[in-house]
Amino acid sequence: MYLVEDLATEESRHKVELAEQLRPARRQLTLRRARRMEQKAERRMFRAWHRAAELRGTLESADY
């Protein structure tokens, strides 16, 4: 005889498995969104590095 806890765990596991099977498009959308966010952050970081290098160059030339 199953305990209520075992039934709930089994049902929960089944729902997760079903969701993984039924929503590959949703998972793909989430991955694409994460990649876009990561690329955007990388571009911002490169622009910041470039701007910092420009400012350092300006400060160094002002010192001389």
Secondary structure, DSSP 8 states (H G I E B T S, - for coil): ---HHHHHHHHHHHHHHHHHHH-HHHHHHHHHHHHHHHHHHHHHHHHHHHHHHHHHHHHHHHH-
